[in-house]
């Protein structure tokens, strides 16, 4: 995930990027959001880096997003679809697997 964030910063240096984790690593979503908000960001897109839509994407993440929205009413939080649901990712994975 950090490699994706680094590449995004290279390609889009004007877009602030922060990594967040749901378990076993830091920072968590609340802490990463706090750092963006402290930098003056008022619109946060959360892009789940999940290949599938499991419990985290269906249950945990929506609850965390709701808590963020309630805590930071001045900030627009937008939850994007899991990265694995994007047909471009599926195509790329299929191409890599076929090599």
C-alpha positions as CSV (number, residue, x, y, z in Angstrom):
1,X,0.0,0.0,0.0
2,X,2.8,2.4,0.7
3,X,4.2,1.8,-2.8
4,X,0.8,2.8,-4.2
5,X,0.8,5.9,-2.1
6,X,4.3,6.8,-3.2
7,X,3.4,6.3,-6.9
8,X,0.3,8.4,-6.5
9,X,2.4,11.2,-4.9
10,X,4.8,11.0,-7.8
11,X,2.0,11.1,-10.4
12,X,-0.2,13.6,-8.6
13,X,1.9,15.7,-6.3
14,X,-1.0,18.1,-5.6
15,X,-3.1,15.4,-4.0
16,X,-2.4,14.8,-0.3
17,X,-2.1,11.0,0.4
18,X,-2.1,9.1,3.7
19,X,-2.1,5.4,4.3
20,X,-4.4,3.9,7.0
21,X,-4.9,0.4,8.2
22,X,-7.8,-1.4,9.8
23,X,-5.8,-3.8,12.0
24,X,-2.3,-4.8,13.0
25,X,-0.6,-1.7,11.7
26,X,-0.6,2.0,12.3
27,X,-1.9,4.6,11.6
28,X,-5.5,3.7,11.8
29,X,-8.1,5.5,9.7
30,X,-9.0,8.0,12.4
31,X,-5.4,9.0,12.9
32,X,-4.6,9.2,9.2
33,X,-7.7,11.4,8.8
34,X,-6.7,13.6,11.7
35,X,-3.4,14.3,10.0
36,X,-5.1,15.3,6.7
37,X,-7.6,17.5,8.5
38,X,-4.9,19.2,10.5
39,X,-3.3,20.0,7.2
40,X,-6.5,21.8,6.1
41,X,-8.0,19.0,4.0
42,X,-11.8,19.2,4.0
43,X,-12.6,16.4,1.5
44,X,-11.2,12.9,2.2
45,X,-11.6,10.1,-0.3
46,X,-11.1,6.7,1.3
47,X,-10.0,4.0,-1.2
48,X,-10.1,0.5,0.3
49,X,-7.2,-1.5,-1.0
50,X,-9.1,-4.8,-0.8
51,X,-9.2,-7.2,-3.7
52,X,-12.4,-8.6,-2.4
53,X,-15.3,-7.3,-0.5
54,X,-15.2,-9.1,2.9
55,X,-16.2,-8.2,6.4
56,X,-13.9,-5.2,6.6
57,X,-15.4,-3.6,3.5
58,X,-19.0,-4.5,4.2
59,X,-19.1,-3.9,8.0
60,X,-16.1,-2.3,9.6
61,X,-15.3,0.4,7.2
62,X,-18.8,1.9,7.0
63,X,-18.9,2.1,10.8
64,X,-15.6,3.8,10.9
65,X,-16.7,6.2,8.1
66,X,-19.8,7.1,10.1
67,X,-17.8,7.9,13.2
68,X,-15.5,10.1,11.2
69,X,-18.4,12.0,9.7
70,X,-20.0,12.5,13.1
71,X,-16.7,13.7,14.6
72,X,-15.7,16.0,11.7
73,X,-18.9,17.5,10.4
74,X,-17.0,20.1,8.4
75,X,-15.2,17.4,6.4
76,X,-16.7,15.5,3.4
77,X,-15.7,11.8,3.7
78,X,-16.3,9.7,0.6
79,X,-15.9,6.0,0.7
80,X,-14.9,4.6,-2.7
81,X,-15.4,1.0,-3.9
82,X,-12.8,-1.6,-3.0
83,X,-10.0,-1.4,-5.5
84,X,-10.5,-5.0,-6.5
85,X,-14.0,-4.2,-7.9
86,X,-12.5,-1.9,-10.5
87,X,-12.5,-3.8,-13.9
88,X,-9.0,-2.3,-14.7
89,X,-7.6,-4.0,-11.6
90,X,-9.2,-7.3,-12.6
91,X,-7.9,-7.0,-16.1
92,X,-4.4,-6.3,-14.9
93,X,-4.4,-9.2,-12.4
94,X,-5.6,-11.5,-15.2
95,X,-2.8,-10.3,-17.5
96,X,-0.2,-10.8,-14.8
97,X,-1.6,-14.3,-14.0
98,X,-1.5,-15.3,-17.7
99,X,2.2,-14.4,-18.1
